[in-house]
Each structure stands twice: as structure tokens, then as C-alpha cells.
């Protein structure tokens, strides 16, 4: 059965610090019926099936130079230039790095004629990837949609479907990590806490590839959008203190925001739930001058200049910009800088001594170097993310932490040390549906085996992270990696499902 999360992630790559639930929502809306399709490996005798066959044959027979010459001839002019370039790069990587492609699953959808999904596996190391293709109904010899994205589904072959003992769970996680190292050169840590004890805590790979420094349990990792939970907790604390309300407007709390007409329509609640209709700040102007964007106030003009994507309270639109504005609200209301507030009111109460926000030119002992691929799905060539254009993390994410600290945050949040239980309950009122789950006020949740799994995922160049909390039982999972964006966060989700099943059985 094809796992579609790679497609989801590829659709959302421009969001950079994107959460799991927003990602899932996009695909569920696009192809609701495919999950029931049986597994098959024969390509259909249709326009799109024949094109898929041609793509695989060329990837298996041609070199990268020939691929780059030929592929544009089967791509429609309607495909955006950057999407076309990415597909050419990924197919060239298949020709250069995969050792040949073998099909192991094919899916079609009667509700979307002309669309085809083809799961393939590289012969060299078993790396799996997914073609997502749509034929042009007017020019059937061309594709109007063409994507090739990594998938981790084969890593979970044999994964338990129901609750298992802690010892068996540890064996399963250990085996998957070994497979991830072998197939995709994984580096990072996974920690599982359940029943008052640490069930699993292992790390793999290098923290610094130049000097071959291994990852260990003290290694700090950047955690991407996992940090949005810190911002949301800070807002909730200030609501508890009576310094603001969920329905206060951006105009009231940030009177210096340049676009006051829009600010009068946007509430704190909408910013938290990604329903404010704002665009993003991760645009060329930001990456070209990221050293100018250090504190939340530095972003205000940039955010105000970006095109709106909708009207407030009219729908979900994941927005890093909204969380930067929440950071400025925290500053104006508390009288502290955002970074000082998080340190004093989140990290210190939770005893998170190894967490923080660094600038590109700061030295943080034990902080892993981030790595990414930019030359195709099957590439084994890593690049360090020194020049990815983010000077400093923000209220939208980009800080650093350790697995131990993330679990301390989970325990403090679950135990009522950061916000009262009534306040936390309010944060999950009026959730915004997204795929199989929903987006709460900075913390997402989904149901599994009758239990609520709450948390957030983060991914950007050099970072993959996930924190999951099985709320009814107090079981927690943290995954951090200095590689990304990748599909490795799926391991944390799979573990959380088994923990939820165990809690339901008990």
C-alpha cells in the first residue's frame, strides 16, 4: 500500500516549517479514495501509465545528462519552472544514484482520471520513492503534474499493528533505526517515555560530518516548528495572567504594525490557529537579508508587505508570519524580549537547560551541524546548511533543544506546570480540522486508538523533529535529526500510535 505522506510533504515544501496535520489535510482533500486500492505493480495501459513506463525506462538506461535533455519533452508548459526543474533533478538523481528502479506499488483513482501514483525502490540501497503523475488530457504525450518524492513506508514493513510490550517496542524501533542508517544515512536520536520510565533512548550517526563527531544523548538539534508550541504556551500564560485575551486584535496589541486596516480584523486566536489569512515571511527578501531579522519587531514591515492568502477566520493557511506576530505580542504585553520570556517562563520552569535560540555566528557547544540534499531524491551527497539564509530562529521556530529537554517540556505541559489544565483545554476548543487530526492553539492533535496524540513536527534544510504526547497516559516520544527535511518524523508517529494502543488496552 502506498504511503502518501511524501507527496504531502512535497506539496508543502515551500512552507518550510510545516506541521504534520496541515500537510495531511492537503492530500486528504485531493485523493480521498485511493487508500482502499489493492497493491499492484503493473502499470496501466493508459497515457499516464505509458509515460510512467518511459520515465522509469529512461532512469534505468540513461545517464543524468541524457535525462536532463529528454525529460522536458514530456512535461507540459503549464508546469511551473521551479517544479519542472525539481523533477528533472530528481529523475537525474534516480539515473545517477539509484542503481535502477523497480516498481513495487501502483495506484489510480477513478475520481481523478489521468492521475497515477507509482512507488519505486532503488536497487542500490533500497531507497523508496513515489512518482505522482498526471497526464495532459489535451496532449496525452505530456504530463501536467510530475513529482518524484522520497517515502519511508518500506521502513515499517512488519511494524506491529496493535499494542506490544516495551521490550518488543524497543526492538522494533532499534531495527527501524538500523534500516534508516543503512538506506538513508540517518543521524539523530529517538527517545520514548512511558509508564514513568524511559522505554527507548538511542542515537545514530554524526553530529558533524567534517570531523566525524558522533551524535550522543547530549547533542543539541535545531527543532524547526516544534518551537511554535513554546510561543503558544507563552500566549496562554499571558491570557491566564489577564494581560491579553484570545479575542484581542493584532491592532490593539501591536499598534506599530504597518497594516493597521488588516490588523484590526485579526485576533490572537486566529494567529494561533493559522486562520488569519496572512502570507509567509520566507520570501527572497528575507533570505537575502536574514541578518536584519533578529527580533520579532524586525519582521513587521516584511510581513505587512506580503500578499494576503485569504480573509481572517475564513480557512486554514499555515503561516510562519502569524507566529512571529505572536512573538511581538508577547514582547509588548510582557515587557520582555521574546527570547528572554521563553527562557524565563517556559525553559526554566520546565528545567530545559539545553534549549535556546542561537544566531548563525554564535558558538553553541554540542549543537549538531544540519545537513540536506539538493541534488535529487536518491542522492547520497550531503551539504551543510551553513548558508541556507536563516540568521536566527524566531517565534515561528528554529530554536534548538535535546530529546531530554523536549520530554521535560512535554512533562511540564502535561503536568500543569506551564499553564493550567483549564487553559490548556481551551487551547483545543474550536480546533481547525486538518486531515485525520486538527490544529489547536499552537499544538496539533489527532485520535489514535481512542487516545489524543498531541504535539508538533518541524522540518527544514538540516532539521527533522517531532514531539508527540499521548495525552491520556502521559507517554511521550521525541525524535530529533540534523538531516532534513525528511520523512523520518513518521517513526515518532508510528511509535505514538503503539503507545496509544497500549494505553487503550490498559
Residue pairs with C-beta under 8 A, 6 or more apart in sequence:
1 35
1 37
1 39
1 105
1 153
2 34
2 105
2 107
2 117
2 119
2 130
2 151
2 153
3 151
3 152
3 153
3 490
4 27
4 31
4 34
4 117
4 130
5 23
5 24
5 27
5 151
5 152
5 487
5 490
6 129
6 130
6 149
6 150
6 151
6 152
6 487
7 27
7 117
7 130
7 132
7 147
7 149
8 23
8 24
8 26
8 27
9 18
9 23
9 149
9 459
9 485
9 487
10 132
10 147
10 149
11 23
11 26
11 27
12 18
12 22
12 23
12 26
12 318
13 485
14 282
15 22
15 280
15 318
15 320
16 280
16 282
16 320
16 459
16 460
17 224
17 225
17 228
17 320
17 396
17 397
17 398
17 458
17 459
17 460
18 225
18 318
18 457
18 459
19 225
19 228
19 318
19 439
19 444
19 456
19 457
20 437
20 444
20 456
20 457
20 466
20 489
20 493
21 434
21 435
21 436
21 437
21 438
21 439
21 444
21 446
22 274
22 316
22 318
22 434
22 439
23 435
24 434
24 435
24 436
24 437
25 316
25 433
25 434
25 435
26 435
27 435
28 435
28 436
30 112
31 109
31 111
31 112
31 115
32 111
33 109
33 110
33 111
34 107
34 108
34 109
34 117
37 107
37 108
37 109
39 105
40 105
40 106
41 103
41 104
41 105
41 106
42 106
43 49
43 50
43 52
43 53
43 103
43 106
43 116
43 118
44 106
44 108
44 116
46 114
46 116
46 135
47 114
47 135
47 140
47 141
48 114
48 115
48 116
48 133
48 134
48 135
48 143
49 116
51 74
51 133
51 135
51 141
51 142
51 143
52 116
52 118
52 131
52 133
54 74
55 71
55 74
55 91
55 131
55 133
56 101
56 103
56 118
56 120
58 66
58 67
58 70
58 71
58 91
58 95
59 67
59 91
59 94
59 95
59 98
59 100
59 101
60 95
60 100
60 101
62 70
62 95
63 95
63 96
64 92
64 93
64 95
64 96
66 95
67 88
67 91
67 92
67 95
68 88
68 92
71 87
71 88
71 91
72 84
72 88
74 141
74 142
74 143
75 84
75 87
75 142
75 143
75 146
76 136
76 139
76 142
76 143
76 144
78 136
78 144
79 87
79 143
79 144
79 145
79 146
83 146
83 147
84 146
86 147
87 146
87 147
87 148
89 375
89 376
90 129
90 147
90 148
90 149
90 376
90 377
91 148
91 376
92 376
93 375
93 376
93 377
93 378
93 379
94 101
94 120
94 122
94 129
94 148
94 376
94 377
94 378
96 376
96 378
97 122
97 124
97 376
97 378
97 379
97 380
98 122
98 123
98 124
98 127
98 378
99 122
99 123
99 124
99 125
100 122
100 123
100 124
101 120
101 121
101 122
101 123
101 129
102 120
102 121
102 123
103 118
103 119
103 120
104 119
104 120
104 121
104 128
104 154
105 117
105 118
105 119
106 116
106 117
106 118
106 119
107 116
107 117
108 115
108 116
108 117
109 115
112 134
113 137
114 134
114 135
114 136
114 137
115 132
115 133
115 134
115 145
116 131
116 133
116 134
116 135
117 130
117 131
117 132
117 133
118 130
118 131
118 133
119 128
119 129
119 130
119 131
119 151
119 153
120 128
120 129
120 130
120 131
121 127
121 128
121 129
121 154
122 128
122 129
122 378
124 378
125 182
125 183
126 154
126 182
126 183
127 150
127 183
127 184
127 377
127 378
128 150
128 151
128 152
128 153
128 154
129 148
129 149
129 150
129 151
129 377
129 378
130 147
130 148
130 149
130 150
130 151
131 146
131 147
131 148
132 145
132 146
132 147
132 148
132 149
133 143
133 145
133 146
133 147
134 143
134 144
134 145
134 146
135 142
135 143
135 144
136 142
136 143
136 144
148 377
149 377
150 184
150 377
150 486
150 487
151 487
152 180
152 184
152 487
152 488
152 490
152 491
155 176
155 179
155 180
155 183
155 490
155 491
156 176
156 490
156 494
159 172
159 176
159 494
160 168
160 169
160 172
160 498
162 501
163 498
163 501
163 502
163 504
163 505
164 172
164 498
164 502
166 194
166 195
166 197
166 199
169 192
169 199
169 200
169 495
169 498
169 499
170 192
170 199
170 200
173 190
173 192
173 200
173 202
173 491
173 495
174 200
174 202
176 491
177 186
177 190
177 202
177 204
177 491
180 186
180 204
180 488
180 491
181 204
181 205
184 486
184 488
185 205
185 380
185 382
185 483
186 204
186 205
186 481
186 483
186 488
187 204
187 205
187 206
187 207
187 215
187 368
187 371
187 481
187 482
187 483
188 203
188 204
188 205
188 215
188 221
188 464
188 479
188 480
188 481
188 482
188 483
188 488
189 201
189 202
189 203
189 204
189 215
189 217
189 219
189 221
189 402
189 403
189 478
189 479
189 480
189 481
190 200
190 201
190 202
190 203
190 403
190 477
190 478
190 479
190 491
190 492
190 495
191 198
191 200
191 201
191 403
191 404
191 406
191 407
191 477
191 478
192 198
192 199
192 200
192 201
192 475
192 476
192 477
192 495
192 499
193 199
193 407
193 410
193 411
193 475
193 476
193 477
194 470
194 473
194 474
194 475
194 476
194 499
194 502
195 475
201 217
201 403
203 214
203 215
203 216
203 217
203 219
204 215
205 214
205 215
206 212
206 213
206 214
206 215
207 213
207 214
207 215
207 216
207 219
207 366
207 368
207 369
207 482
208 368
208 369
209 369
209 371
209 382
209 384
210 369
210 384
215 368
215 482
217 402
217 403
217 404
218 354
218 366
218 402
219 366
219 367
219 368
219 402
220 354
220 355
220 364
220 366
220 367
220 368
220 400
220 401
220 402
221 367
221 368
221 400
221 401
221 402
221 463
221 465
221 480
221 481
221 482
222 367
222 368
222 370
222 393
222 398
222 399
222 400
222 460
222 462
222 463
222 465
222 482
223 397
223 399
223 400
223 401
223 406
223 458
223 463
223 465
223 480
224 397
224 398
224 457
224 458
224 459
224 460
224 463
224 464
224 465
224 484
225 320
225 396
225 397
225 456
225 457
225 458
225 459
226 397
226 401
226 406
226 455
226 456
226 457
226 458
226 465
226 466
226 467
227 393
227 395
227 396
227 397
227 398
227 399
227 458
228 323
228 395
228 396
228 397
228 442
228 456
229 409
229 413
229 442
229 443
229 455
229 456
229 467
230 342
230 346
230 399
230 409
231 323
231 326
231 327
231 330
231 342
231 395
231 396
231 442
232 272
232 326
232 427
232 441
232 442
232 443
233 346
233 413
233 418
233 419
233 442
234 330
234 341
234 342
234 345
234 346
235 244
235 268
235 272
235 326
235 329
235 330
235 441
235 442
236 419
236 423
236 424
236 426
236 427
236 441
237 345
237 418
237 419
238 244
238 330
238 333
238 334
239 245
239 246
239 423
240 419
240 420
240 423
243 333
243 334
244 253
244 268
244 329
244 333
245 268
246 267
246 268
246 269
246 272
246 426
246 441
247 267
247 268
247 269
248 267
248 268
249 263
249 264
249 265
249 266
249 267
249 268
250 257
250 262
250 263
250 264
250 266
250 267
250 268
250 271
250 276
250 325
250 329
251 257
251 260
251 263
251 264
251 266
253 268
253 329
253 332
253 333
254 263
254 300
254 325
254 328
254 329
254 332
256 297
256 300
257 263
257 300
257 304
257 325
257 328
258 300
258 301
258 304
259 304
262 304
262 308
265 311
265 312
266 276
266 277
266 278
266 312
267 276
267 312
267 313
268 326
268 329
269 430
269 441
270 276
270 312
270 313
270 322
271 319
271 322
271 323
271 325
271 326
271 329
272 322
272 326
272 427
272 441
272 442
273 316
273 430
273 431
273 432
273 439
273 440
273 441
274 316
274 317
274 318
274 319
274 322
274 432
274 439
275 312
275 313
275 314
275 315
275 316
275 317
275 432
276 312
276 317
276 319
276 322
277 308
277 309
277 310
277 311
277 312
277 314
277 315
277 317
278 303
278 306
278 308
278 309
278 317
278 319
278 321
278 322
278 325
279 303
279 306
279 307
279 308
279 309
279 319
279 321
280 306
280 319
280 320
280 321
281 293
281 299
281 302
281 303
281 306
281 320
281 321
281 324
281 396
282 320
283 302
283 306
285 302
286 293
286 302
286 389
287 388
287 389
287 390
288 389
290 389
290 390
290 391
290 392
291 360
291 391
292 298
293 299
293 302
293 391
293 392
293 394
294 359
294 391
294 392
295 331
295 337
295 338
296 324
296 325
296 327
296 328
296 330
296 331
296 338
296 394
296 395
297 328
297 331
299 321
299 324
299 325
299 328
299 394
300 325
300 328
303 321
303 324
303 325
306 321
309 317
309 319
310 317
316 432
316 434
316 439
320 394
320 396
320 397
321 396
322 396
323 394
323 395
323 396
323 397
323 442
324 394
324 395
324 396
326 395
327 338
327 394
327 395
327 396
328 338
328 395
330 336
330 338
330 341
330 395
331 337
331 338
331 341
334 341
336 344
338 395
339 356
339 357
342 357
343 356
346 352
346 409
346 418
347 353
347 355
347 356
347 405
349 412
349 417
349 418
350 405
350 408
350 409
350 411
350 412
350 413
350 417
350 418
351 408
351 412
352 401
352 405
352 408
352 409
353 405
354 366
354 401
354 402
354 404
354 405
355 399
355 400
355 401
355 402
355 405
355 409
356 364
356 399
356 400
357 392
357 393
357 398
357 399
357 400
358 364
358 367
358 392
358 393
358 399
358 400
359 391
359 392
360 386
360 390
360 391
360 392
364 400
367 400
368 482
369 384
369 385
369 386
369 462
369 482
370 384
370 385
370 388
370 461
370 462
370 463
370 482
370 483
370 484
371 382
371 383
371 384
371 385
371 462
371 482
371 483
372 382
372 383
372 385
372 388
372 461
372 462
372 483
372 484
372 485
373 379
373 381
373 382
373 383
374 383
375 381
382 483
384 462
385 461
385 462
388 460
388 461
388 462
390 398
390 460
392 398
393 399
393 400
397 458
397 460
398 460
401 409
401 480
402 480
403 478
403 479
403 480
406 467
406 478
406 480
407 476
407 478
409 418
409 467
410 455
410 467
410 469
410 476
410 478
411 474
411 476
412 418
413 419
413 424
413 469
414 469
414 471
414 474
414 476
416 424
419 427
426 441
427 440
427 441
427 442
427 443
428 440
428 441
428 443
428 445
431 438
431 439
431 440
431 445
432 438
432 439
434 444
435 446
436 446
436 447
437 444
437 445
437 446
437 447
437 453
438 444
438 445
438 446
440 454
442 456
443 454
443 455
443 456
444 454
444 455
444 456
445 452
445 453
445 454
445 455
445 471
446 452
446 453
447 453
448 470
448 496
448 497
448 500
448 501
449 497
449 500
449 501
449 503
449 504
450 500
450 504
451 470
451 471
451 472
451 473
451 500
451 503
451 504
452 470
452 471
452 472
453 468
453 469
453 470
453 471
453 493
453 496
453 497
453 500
454 468
454 469
454 471
455 466
455 467
455 468
455 469
455 496
456 466
456 467
457 465
457 466
457 467
457 489
457 492
458 464
458 465
458 466
459 465
459 484
459 485
459 486
459 489
460 484
460 485
461 484
461 485
462 482
462 483
462 484
463 481
463 482
463 483
463 484
463 485
464 479
464 480
464 481
464 483
464 484
464 485
464 486
464 488
464 489
465 479
465 480
465 481
465 489
466 477
466 478
466 479
466 489
466 492
466 493
467 476
467 477
467 478
467 479
467 492
468 476
468 477
468 478
468 492
468 493
468 495
468 496
469 475
469 476
470 476
470 496
470 499
470 500
470 503
472 503
473 499
473 500
473 502
473 503
473 506
475 496
475 499
475 500
475 502
475 503
477 492
477 495
477 496
477 499
478 492
479 488
479 489
479 491
479 492
481 488
